[in-house]
Amino acid sequence: MKGLVFNIKRFAIHDGPGIRVTVFMKGCPLDCWWCHNPEGKSAQVRNVERIDRVGDREFRSEEAVGRYYTPGEVVAMVERDRVFMEHSGGGVTFSGGEPLLQPDFLVETLAILKKNGIHTAIDTSGFAARETLVSVLPVTDLFLFDIKHIDNELHKQYTGVGNELIISNLDMLIEKGKDVILRIPVIPGVTAGMDYMQRLVRFIGKRNNGSLRRIDLLPYHKTGSSKYRRFGLPDRMAGASQVPDGHIDDYAGLFAQLGIRVKKGG
Ligand code: SF4
């Protein structure tokens, strides 16, 4: 069995769980307006133009985005960074796209990593069948779980799907006492604003049973814009501006009252 992956990268995550190797898996059932990894949305390999610049010269070639790996191949790549992970208390994170879209590959790969003593995490939208999420529980140490929007209608409008399944999956993880980091996109015109953040504090407060390890506030940024051009996709956030740092500090202050660590940025 193979999994479709579009990148495998080592990240030094400061103020976080050490140095992590992130495996970006391809394919996502959501279509978030602000997605920073649009190359991860399609569940197929796509050829795109690559432009390399050397001095004032440009070299154009075609590049395939996405490659099929066996679990053993992914584990071998991750193992090259074992020394960094071990010394920093890091591990491996499966992100995307939506990693839970390829459950068989994911479970098998996570199981090998766990057996090898490597800390495992999944970065998920939470939009997955309950049995899929249950299948990864024994082999996943940490869930990075997105809350895109707590209003069902607005969730549908900005991501293409409703949030009922997502919230029910989040509640299941919390009830089971799994370690969860909540990831909150701070999007101008959508989630940025004190009223919404206050509602979110109440939403999270009702679920604060010790499972929630941290809240990450993820301000919208424009780094994905060039990717939209490259992949020929419409950029629905084209006119948006950044959320001022001071506003992020204000939101962080609100969440701090929950007694959960708050981090600005991913
Ligand atoms: S869930 Fe993540 S990968 Fe999928 S569209 Fe949204 S931001 Fe992009």
py3Dmol code that shows the C-alpha trace and the ligand (Angstrom):
import py3Dmol

protein = """\
ATOM      1  CA  MET A   1       0.000   0.000   0.000  1.00  0.00           C
ATOM      2  CA  LYS A   2       1.227   3.500  -0.785  1.00  0.00           C
ATOM      3  CA  GLY A   3       0.355   7.008   0.351  1.00  0.00           C
ATOM      4  CA  LEU A   4       0.356  10.163  -1.762  1.00  0.00           C
ATOM      5  CA  VAL A   5       2.665  12.760  -0.229  1.00  0.00           C
ATOM      6  CA  PHE A   6       3.660  16.187  -1.569  1.00  0.00           C
ATOM      7  CA  ASN A   7       6.460  17.120   0.795  1.00  0.00           C
ATOM      8  CA  ILE A   8       8.533  15.796   3.684  1.00  0.00           C
ATOM      9  CA  LYS A   9      10.278  18.522   5.610  1.00  0.00           C
ATOM     10  CA  ARG A  10      12.177  19.017   8.850  1.00  0.00           C
ATOM     11  CA  PHE A  11      10.981  21.956  10.993  1.00  0.00           C
ATOM     12  CA  ALA A  12      12.593  23.431  14.062  1.00  0.00           C
ATOM     13  CA  ILE A  13       9.512  24.406  16.051  1.00  0.00           C
ATOM     14  CA  HIS A  14      10.508  26.855  18.740  1.00  0.00           C
ATOM     15  CA  ASP A  15       8.344  27.010  21.810  1.00  0.00           C
ATOM     16  CA  GLY A  16       6.791  23.768  20.614  1.00  0.00           C
ATOM     17  CA  PRO A  17       7.330  20.061  20.695  1.00  0.00           C
ATOM     18  CA  GLY A  18      10.967  20.017  19.507  1.00  0.00           C
ATOM     19  CA  ILE A  19      12.217  19.447  15.978  1.00  0.00           C
ATOM     20  CA  ARG A  20       9.624  17.655  13.932  1.00  0.00           C
ATOM     21  CA  VAL A  21       9.627  16.003  10.550  1.00  0.00           C
ATOM     22  CA  THR A  22       6.373  16.898   8.821  1.00  0.00           C
ATOM     23  CA  VAL A  23       4.906  14.610   6.192  1.00  0.00           C
ATOM     24  CA  PHE A  24       2.494  16.559   3.985  1.00  0.00           C
ATOM     25  CA  MET A  25      -0.124  14.234   2.558  1.00  0.00           C
ATOM     26  CA  LYS A  26      -2.058  15.059  -0.571  1.00  0.00           C
ATOM     27  CA  GLY A  27      -5.822  15.383  -0.812  1.00  0.00           C
ATOM     28  CA  CYS A  28      -8.287  17.301   1.327  1.00  0.00           C
ATOM     29  CA  PRO A  29     -12.105  17.148   1.553  1.00  0.00           C
ATOM     30  CA  LEU A  30     -12.217  20.826   2.576  1.00  0.00           C
ATOM     31  CA  ASP A  31     -11.701  23.885   0.432  1.00  0.00           C
ATOM     32  CA  CYS A  32     -10.720  26.640   2.869  1.00  0.00           C
ATOM     33  CA  TRP A  33     -10.529  30.090   1.351  1.00  0.00           C
ATOM     34  CA  TRP A  34      -7.267  30.814   3.185  1.00  0.00           C
ATOM     35  CA  CYS A  35      -5.496  27.482   2.608  1.00  0.00           C
ATOM     36  CA  HIS A  36      -1.696  27.970   2.679  1.00  0.00           C
ATOM     37  CA  ASN A  37      -1.035  24.650   0.998  1.00  0.00           C
ATOM     38  CA  PRO A  38      -3.302  24.635  -2.065  1.00  0.00           C
ATOM     39  CA  GLU A  39      -0.917  22.142  -3.699  1.00  0.00           C
ATOM     40  CA  GLY A  40      -2.125  19.667  -1.076  1.00  0.00           C
ATOM     41  CA  LYS A  41      -5.820  19.906  -1.915  1.00  0.00           C
ATOM     42  CA  SER A  42      -5.998  17.631  -4.951  1.00  0.00           C
ATOM     43  CA  ALA A  43      -5.700  13.917  -4.260  1.00  0.00           C
ATOM     44  CA  GLN A  44      -3.783  13.429  -7.500  1.00  0.00           C
ATOM     45  CA  VAL A  45      -0.265  14.040  -8.767  1.00  0.00           C
ATOM     46  CA  ARG A  46      -0.207  17.274 -10.759  1.00  0.00           C
ATOM     47  CA  ASN A  47       2.422  18.660 -13.105  1.00  0.00           C
ATOM     48  CA  VAL A  48       3.156  22.361 -12.689  1.00  0.00           C
ATOM     49  CA  GLU A  49       5.707  24.718 -14.144  1.00  0.00           C
ATOM     50  CA  ARG A  50       8.809  25.245 -12.049  1.00  0.00           C
ATOM     51  CA  ILE A  51      10.850  28.416 -12.449  1.00  0.00           C
ATOM     52  CA  ASP A  52      14.427  28.535 -11.133  1.00  0.00           C
ATOM     53  CA  ARG A  53      16.293  31.817 -11.228  1.00  0.00           C
ATOM     54  CA  VAL A  54      20.069  32.040 -11.396  1.00  0.00           C
ATOM     55  CA  GLY A  55      21.219  35.675 -11.509  1.00  0.00           C
ATOM     56  CA  ASP A  56      18.983  37.334 -14.110  1.00  0.00           C
ATOM     57  CA  ARG A  57      18.271  34.103 -15.996  1.00  0.00           C
ATOM     58  CA  GLU A  58      15.135  32.006 -15.644  1.00  0.00           C
ATOM     59  CA  PHE A  59      15.011  28.255 -16.179  1.00  0.00           C
ATOM     60  CA  ARG A  60      11.583  26.710 -16.697  1.00  0.00           C
ATOM     61  CA  SER A  61      10.820  23.042 -16.307  1.00  0.00           C
ATOM     62  CA  GLU A  62       7.905  20.829 -15.390  1.00  0.00           C
ATOM     63  CA  GLU A  63       7.647  19.440 -11.898  1.00  0.00           C
ATOM     64  CA  ALA A  64       5.343  16.723 -10.559  1.00  0.00           C
ATOM     65  CA  VAL A  65       3.733  17.690  -7.257  1.00  0.00           C
ATOM     66  CA  GLY A  66       2.985  14.543  -5.277  1.00  0.00           C
ATOM     67  CA  ARG A  67       4.641  11.167  -5.078  1.00  0.00           C
ATOM     68  CA  TYR A  68       3.541   7.771  -3.839  1.00  0.00           C
ATOM     69  CA  TYR A  69       5.536   6.366  -0.915  1.00  0.00           C
ATOM     70  CA  THR A  70       5.292   3.087   0.952  1.00  0.00           C
ATOM     71  CA  PRO A  71       5.164   3.329   4.755  1.00  0.00           C
ATOM     72  CA  GLY A  72       8.701   1.903   4.824  1.00  0.00           C
ATOM     73  CA  GLU A  73       9.991   4.663   2.528  1.00  0.00           C
ATOM     74  CA  VAL A  74       8.486   7.395   4.703  1.00  0.00           C
ATOM     75  CA  VAL A  75       9.877   5.799   7.855  1.00  0.00           C
ATOM     76  CA  ALA A  76      13.349   5.571   6.255  1.00  0.00           C
ATOM     77  CA  MET A  77      13.268   9.294   5.420  1.00  0.00           C
ATOM     78  CA  VAL A  78      12.088  10.191   8.913  1.00  0.00           C
ATOM     79  CA  GLU A  79      14.768   8.024  10.531  1.00  0.00           C
ATOM     80  CA  ARG A  80      17.484  10.160   8.891  1.00  0.00           C
ATOM     81  CA  ASP A  81      16.462  12.920  11.311  1.00  0.00           C
ATOM     82  CA  ARG A  82      16.266  10.719  14.393  1.00  0.00           C
ATOM     83  CA  VAL A  83      19.183  12.491  16.090  1.00  0.00           C
ATOM     84  CA  PHE A  84      17.428  15.877  15.823  1.00  0.00           C
ATOM     85  CA  MET A  85      14.109  14.506  17.030  1.00  0.00           C
ATOM     86  CA  GLU A  86      15.646  12.630  19.950  1.00  0.00           C
ATOM     87  CA  HIS A  87      17.782  15.500  21.221  1.00  0.00           C
ATOM     88  CA  SER A  88      15.001  18.086  20.954  1.00  0.00           C
ATOM     89  CA  GLY A  89      12.064  15.995  22.162  1.00  0.00           C
ATOM     90  CA  GLY A  90      10.433  16.223  18.738  1.00  0.00           C
ATOM     91  CA  GLY A  91       8.847  13.657  16.475  1.00  0.00           C
ATOM     92  CA  VAL A  92       6.822  13.264  13.313  1.00  0.00           C
ATOM     93  CA  THR A  93       3.711  15.179  12.288  1.00  0.00           C
ATOM     94  CA  PHE A  94       1.405  14.109   9.472  1.00  0.00           C
ATOM     95  CA  SER A  95      -0.180  17.149   7.888  1.00  0.00           C
ATOM     96  CA  GLY A  96      -1.492  18.033   4.468  1.00  0.00           C
ATOM     97  CA  GLY A  97      -3.955  18.238   2.916  1.00  0.00           C
ATOM     98  CA  GLU A  98      -5.867  15.966   5.236  1.00  0.00           C
ATOM     99  CA  PRO A  99      -3.863  12.949   6.422  1.00  0.00           C
ATOM    100  CA  LEU A 100      -6.994  11.088   7.599  1.00  0.00           C
ATOM    101  CA  LEU A 101      -8.032  10.818   3.937  1.00  0.00           C
ATOM    102  CA  GLN A 102      -5.476   8.005   3.530  1.00  0.00           C
ATOM    103  CA  PRO A 103      -6.168   6.014   6.699  1.00  0.00           C
ATOM    104  CA  ASP A 104      -4.635   2.634   5.808  1.00  0.00           C
ATOM    105  CA  PHE A 105      -1.298   4.143   4.851  1.00  0.00           C
ATOM    106  CA  LEU A 106      -1.419   6.487   7.821  1.00  0.00           C
ATOM    107  CA  VAL A 107      -2.130   3.811  10.420  1.00  0.00           C
ATOM    108  CA  GLU A 108       0.555   1.497   9.068  1.00  0.00           C
ATOM    109  CA  THR A 109       3.179   4.261   8.959  1.00  0.00           C
ATOM    110  CA  LEU A 110       2.291   5.607  12.403  1.00  0.00           C
ATOM    111  CA  ALA A 111       2.427   2.095  13.860  1.00  0.00           C
ATOM    112  CA  ILE A 112       6.000   1.588  12.621  1.00  0.00           C
ATOM    113  CA  LEU A 113       7.066   4.997  13.925  1.00  0.00           C
ATOM    114  CA  LYS A 114       5.520   4.325  17.333  1.00  0.00           C
ATOM    115  CA  LYS A 115       7.203   0.923  17.463  1.00  0.00           C
ATOM    116  CA  ASN A 116      10.488   2.707  16.714  1.00  0.00           C
ATOM    117  CA  GLY A 117       9.920   5.011  19.707  1.00  0.00           C
ATOM    118  CA  ILE A 118       9.138   8.182  17.736  1.00  0.00           C
ATOM    119  CA  HIS A 119       6.533  10.680  18.993  1.00  0.00           C
ATOM    120  CA  THR A 120       3.639  10.933  16.525  1.00  0.00           C
ATOM    121  CA  ALA A 121       1.185  13.723  15.752  1.00  0.00           C
ATOM    122  CA  ILE A 122      -1.596  14.314  13.223  1.00  0.00           C
ATOM    123  CA  ASP A 123      -2.524  17.797  12.038  1.00  0.00           C
ATOM    124  CA  THR A 124      -6.167  17.460  10.992  1.00  0.00           C
ATOM    125  CA  SER A 125      -9.261  19.401   9.999  1.00  0.00           C
ATOM    126  CA  GLY A 126     -11.195  16.789  11.985  1.00  0.00           C
ATOM    127  CA  PHE A 127     -13.407  16.080   8.977  1.00  0.00           C
ATOM    128  CA  ALA A 128     -13.161  12.300   8.891  1.00  0.00           C
ATOM    129  CA  ALA A 129     -15.383   9.309   9.529  1.00  0.00           C
ATOM    130  CA  ARG A 130     -15.514   8.408  13.215  1.00  0.00           C
ATOM    131  CA  GLU A 131     -14.067   4.934  12.580  1.00  0.00           C
ATOM    132  CA  THR A 132     -11.108   6.473  10.739  1.00  0.00           C
ATOM    133  CA  LEU A 133     -10.286   8.700  13.687  1.00  0.00           C
ATOM    134  CA  VAL A 134     -10.710   5.792  16.094  1.00  0.00           C
ATOM    135  CA  SER A 135      -8.311   3.692  14.000  1.00  0.00           C
ATOM    136  CA  VAL A 136      -5.438   6.156  14.525  1.00  0.00           C
ATOM    137  CA  LEU A 137      -5.944   6.632  18.277  1.00  0.00           C
ATOM    138  CA  PRO A 138      -3.594   3.860  19.440  1.00  0.00           C
ATOM    139  CA  VAL A 139      -0.730   5.094  17.249  1.00  0.00           C
ATOM    140  CA  THR A 140      -1.072   8.886  17.649  1.00  0.00           C
ATOM    141  CA  ASP A 141       0.374  10.778  20.632  1.00  0.00           C
ATOM    142  CA  LEU A 142      -0.899  14.243  19.774  1.00  0.00           C
ATOM    143  CA  PHE A 143      -3.648  15.785  17.654  1.00  0.00           C
ATOM    144  CA  LEU A 144      -3.294  19.258  16.161  1.00  0.00           C
ATOM    145  CA  PHE A 145      -6.972  19.965  15.600  1.00  0.00           C
ATOM    146  CA  ASP A 146      -8.309  22.898  13.578  1.00  0.00           C
ATOM    147  CA  ILE A 147     -11.393  24.845  14.547  1.00  0.00           C
ATOM    148  CA  LYS A 148     -12.083  26.758  11.352  1.00  0.00           C
ATOM    149  CA  HIS A 149     -15.386  28.256  12.507  1.00  0.00           C
ATOM    150  CA  ILE A 150     -17.895  27.385  15.221  1.00  0.00           C
ATOM    151  CA  ASP A 151     -20.898  28.566  13.124  1.00  0.00           C
ATOM    152  CA  ASN A 152     -22.026  25.730  10.917  1.00  0.00           C
ATOM    153  CA  GLU A 153     -23.239  27.957   8.084  1.00  0.00           C
ATOM    154  CA  LEU A 154     -20.064  30.045   7.996  1.00  0.00           C
ATOM    155  CA  HIS A 155     -17.972  26.889   8.220  1.00  0.00           C
ATOM    156  CA  LYS A 156     -19.796  25.628   5.120  1.00  0.00           C
ATOM    157  CA  GLN A 157     -19.387  28.932   3.335  1.00  0.00           C
ATOM    158  CA  TYR A 158     -15.626  29.208   3.901  1.00  0.00           C
ATOM    159  CA  THR A 159     -14.553  25.552   3.833  1.00  0.00           C
ATOM    160  CA  GLY A 160     -17.215  23.808   1.743  1.00  0.00           C
ATOM    161  CA  VAL A 161     -18.344  21.486   4.559  1.00  0.00           C
ATOM    162  CA  GLY A 162     -20.318  21.812   7.785  1.00  0.00           C
ATOM    163  CA  ASN A 163     -18.728  21.501  11.209  1.00  0.00           C
ATOM    164  CA  GLU A 164     -21.007  18.957  12.998  1.00  0.00           C
ATOM    165  CA  LEU A 165     -18.784  15.952  12.298  1.00  0.00           C
ATOM    166  CA  ILE A 166     -15.674  17.973  13.173  1.00  0.00           C
ATOM    167  CA  ILE A 167     -17.015  19.126  16.547  1.00  0.00           C
ATOM    168  CA  SER A 168     -18.264  15.666  17.388  1.00  0.00           C
ATOM    169  CA  ASN A 169     -14.824  14.216  16.552  1.00  0.00           C
ATOM    170  CA  LEU A 170     -13.142  16.869  18.695  1.00  0.00           C
ATOM    171  CA  ASP A 171     -15.448  16.030  21.597  1.00  0.00           C
ATOM    172  CA  MET A 172     -14.603  12.339  21.225  1.00  0.00           C
ATOM    173  CA  LEU A 173     -10.849  13.058  21.436  1.00  0.00           C
ATOM    174  CA  ILE A 174     -11.355  15.247  24.495  1.00  0.00           C
ATOM    175  CA  GLU A 175     -13.589  12.695  26.217  1.00  0.00           C
ATOM    176  CA  LYS A 176     -10.953  10.040  25.636  1.00  0.00           C
ATOM    177  CA  GLY A 177      -8.327  12.293  27.217  1.00  0.00           C
ATOM    178  CA  LYS A 178      -6.119  12.492  24.122  1.00  0.00           C
ATOM    179  CA  ASP A 179      -3.545  15.288  23.953  1.00  0.00           C
ATOM    180  CA  VAL A 180      -4.969  17.994  21.693  1.00  0.00           C
ATOM    181  CA  ILE A 181      -3.593  21.306  20.464  1.00  0.00           C
ATOM    182  CA  LEU A 182      -6.365  23.503  19.066  1.00  0.00           C
ATOM    183  CA  ARG A 183      -5.466  25.509  15.979  1.00  0.00           C
ATOM    184  CA  ILE A 184      -7.483  28.644  15.401  1.00  0.00           C
ATOM    185  CA  PRO A 185      -7.161  30.447  12.054  1.00  0.00           C
ATOM    186  CA  VAL A 186      -7.440  34.203  12.546  1.00  0.00           C
ATOM    187  CA  ILE A 187      -8.874  35.322   9.236  1.00  0.00           C
ATOM    188  CA  PRO A 188      -9.765  38.940   8.420  1.00  0.00           C
ATOM    189  CA  GLY A 189     -13.477  39.323   7.765  1.00  0.00           C
ATOM    190  CA  VAL A 190     -14.186  35.746   8.887  1.00  0.00           C
ATOM    191  CA  THR A 191     -12.898  34.906  12.382  1.00  0.00           C
ATOM    192  CA  ALA A 192     -10.810  37.961  13.335  1.00  0.00           C
ATOM    193  CA  GLY A 193     -12.759  40.044  15.851  1.00  0.00           C
ATOM    194  CA  MET A 194     -13.305  40.213  19.585  1.00  0.00           C
ATOM    195  CA  ASP A 195     -16.949  39.068  19.456  1.00  0.00           C
ATOM    196  CA  TYR A 196     -16.150  35.849  17.676  1.00  0.00           C
ATOM    197  CA  MET A 197     -13.085  35.201  19.821  1.00  0.00           C
ATOM    198  CA  GLN A 198     -15.155  35.650  22.990  1.00  0.00           C
ATOM    199  CA  ARG A 199     -17.633  33.080  21.700  1.00  0.00           C
ATOM    200  CA  LEU A 200     -14.748  30.769  20.923  1.00  0.00           C
ATOM    201  CA  VAL A 201     -13.396  31.151  24.453  1.00  0.00           C
ATOM    202  CA  ARG A 202     -16.798  29.999  25.781  1.00  0.00           C
ATOM    203  CA  PHE A 203     -16.896  27.112  23.268  1.00  0.00           C
ATOM    204  CA  ILE A 204     -13.445  25.933  24.338  1.00  0.00           C
ATOM    205  CA  GLY A 205     -14.093  26.616  28.022  1.00  0.00           C
ATOM    206  CA  LYS A 206     -16.903  24.025  27.987  1.00  0.00           C
ATOM    207  CA  ARG A 207     -14.447  21.440  26.723  1.00  0.00           C
ATOM    208  CA  ASN A 208     -11.499  22.276  28.953  1.00  0.00           C
ATOM    209  CA  ASN A 209     -10.995  19.017  30.852  1.00  0.00           C
ATOM    210  CA  GLY A 210      -7.179  18.846  30.819  1.00  0.00           C
ATOM    211  CA  SER A 211      -6.880  17.334  27.326  1.00  0.00           C
ATOM    212  CA  LEU A 212      -6.275  20.671  25.656  1.00  0.00           C
ATOM    213  CA  ARG A 213      -2.525  21.246  25.768  1.00  0.00           C
ATOM    214  CA  ARG A 214      -2.299  24.506  23.874  1.00  0.00           C
ATOM    215  CA  ILE A 215      -4.190  26.929  21.673  1.00  0.00           C
ATOM    216  CA  ASP A 216      -2.398  28.120  18.546  1.00  0.00           C
ATOM    217  CA  LEU A 217      -3.630  31.359  17.014  1.00  0.00           C
ATOM    218  CA  LEU A 218      -2.770  31.259  13.320  1.00  0.00           C
ATOM    219  CA  PRO A 219      -2.961  34.718  11.733  1.00  0.00           C
ATOM    220  CA  TYR A 220      -3.790  34.814   8.034  1.00  0.00           C
ATOM    221  CA  HIS A 221      -0.751  35.582   5.903  1.00  0.00           C
ATOM    222  CA  LYS A 222      -0.255  35.948   2.211  1.00  0.00           C
ATOM    223  CA  THR A 223       2.496  33.402   1.676  1.00  0.00           C
ATOM    224  CA  GLY A 224       0.080  31.138  -0.185  1.00  0.00           C
ATOM    225  CA  SER A 225      -0.785  33.766  -2.845  1.00  0.00           C
ATOM    226  CA  SER A 226       2.035  32.883  -5.235  1.00  0.00           C
ATOM    227  CA  LYS A 227       1.060  29.221  -4.986  1.00  0.00           C
ATOM    228  CA  TYR A 228      -2.482  30.054  -6.133  1.00  0.00           C
ATOM    229  CA  ARG A 229      -1.030  31.711  -9.230  1.00  0.00           C
ATOM    230  CA  ARG A 230       1.302  28.804  -9.873  1.00  0.00           C
ATOM    231  CA  PHE A 231      -1.464  26.217  -9.586  1.00  0.00           C
ATOM    232  CA  GLY A 232      -3.960  28.300 -11.570  1.00  0.00           C
ATOM    233  CA  LEU A 233      -6.409  28.432  -8.647  1.00  0.00           C
ATOM    234  CA  PRO A 234      -8.599  31.406  -7.719  1.00  0.00           C
ATOM    235  CA  ASP A 235      -7.311  33.275  -4.644  1.00  0.00           C
ATOM    236  CA  ARG A 236     -10.510  34.201  -2.790  1.00  0.00           C
ATOM    237  CA  MET A 237      -8.506  36.078  -0.140  1.00  0.00           C
ATOM    238  CA  ALA A 238      -6.731  38.277  -2.706  1.00  0.00           C
ATOM    239  CA  GLY A 239      -8.017  41.576  -1.268  1.00  0.00           C
ATOM    240  CA  ALA A 240      -7.492  40.653   2.401  1.00  0.00           C
ATOM    241  CA  SER A 241      -4.939  42.358   4.599  1.00  0.00           C
ATOM    242  CA  GLN A 242      -2.928  40.930   7.477  1.00  0.00           C
ATOM    243  CA  VAL A 243      -4.411  40.952  10.987  1.00  0.00           C
ATOM    244  CA  PRO A 244      -2.448  43.506  13.074  1.00  0.00           C
ATOM    245  CA  ASP A 245      -0.140  41.982  15.696  1.00  0.00           C
ATOM    246  CA  GLY A 246      -1.854  43.992  18.433  1.00  0.00           C
ATOM    247  CA  HIS A 247      -5.174  42.286  17.654  1.00  0.00           C
ATOM    248  CA  ILE A 248      -3.572  38.856  17.927  1.00  0.00           C
ATOM    249  CA  ASP A 249      -2.211  39.895  21.345  1.00  0.00           C
ATOM    250  CA  ASP A 250      -5.733  40.905  22.390  1.00  0.00           C
ATOM    251  CA  TYR A 251      -7.163  37.546  21.316  1.00  0.00           C
ATOM    252  CA  ALA A 252      -4.327  35.716  23.082  1.00  0.00           C
ATOM    253  CA  GLY A 253      -5.220  37.651  26.246  1.00  0.00           C
ATOM    254  CA  LEU A 254      -8.807  36.379  26.017  1.00  0.00           C
ATOM    255  CA  PHE A 255      -7.757  32.742  25.651  1.00  0.00           C
ATOM    256  CA  ALA A 256      -5.236  33.046  28.484  1.00  0.00           C
ATOM    257  CA  GLN A 257      -8.161  33.219  30.940  1.00  0.00           C
ATOM    258  CA  LEU A 258      -8.843  29.539  30.173  1.00  0.00           C
ATOM    259  CA  GLY A 259      -5.563  28.558  31.825  1.00  0.00           C
ATOM    260  CA  ILE A 260      -4.412  26.870  28.595  1.00  0.00           C
ATOM    261  CA  ARG A 261      -1.127  27.898  27.002  1.00  0.00           C
ATOM    262  CA  VAL A 262      -1.619  30.158  24.006  1.00  0.00           C
ATOM    263  CA  LYS A 263       0.848  30.422  21.161  1.00  0.00           C
ATOM    264  CA  LYS A 264       0.832  32.977  18.384  1.00  0.00           C
ATOM    265  CA  GLY A 265       1.597  31.380  15.026  1.00  0.00           C
ATOM    266  CA  GLY A 266       1.933  27.722  14.070  1.00  0.00           C
TER     267      GLY A 266
END
"""
ligand_1 = """\
8
SF4
S -8.235 21.750 5.749
Fe -6.139 22.528 5.606
S -5.300 21.629 3.726
Fe -7.537 21.402 3.637
S -8.217 23.158 2.468
Fe -8.352 23.686 4.656
S -6.419 24.699 5.136
Fe -6.131 23.617 3.174
"""
view = py3Dmol.view(width=600, height=400)
view.addModel(protein, "pdb")
view.setStyle({"model": 0}, {"cartoon": {"style": "trace"}})
view.addModel(ligand_1, "xyz")
view.setStyle({"model": 1}, {"stick": {}})
view.zoomTo()
view.show()
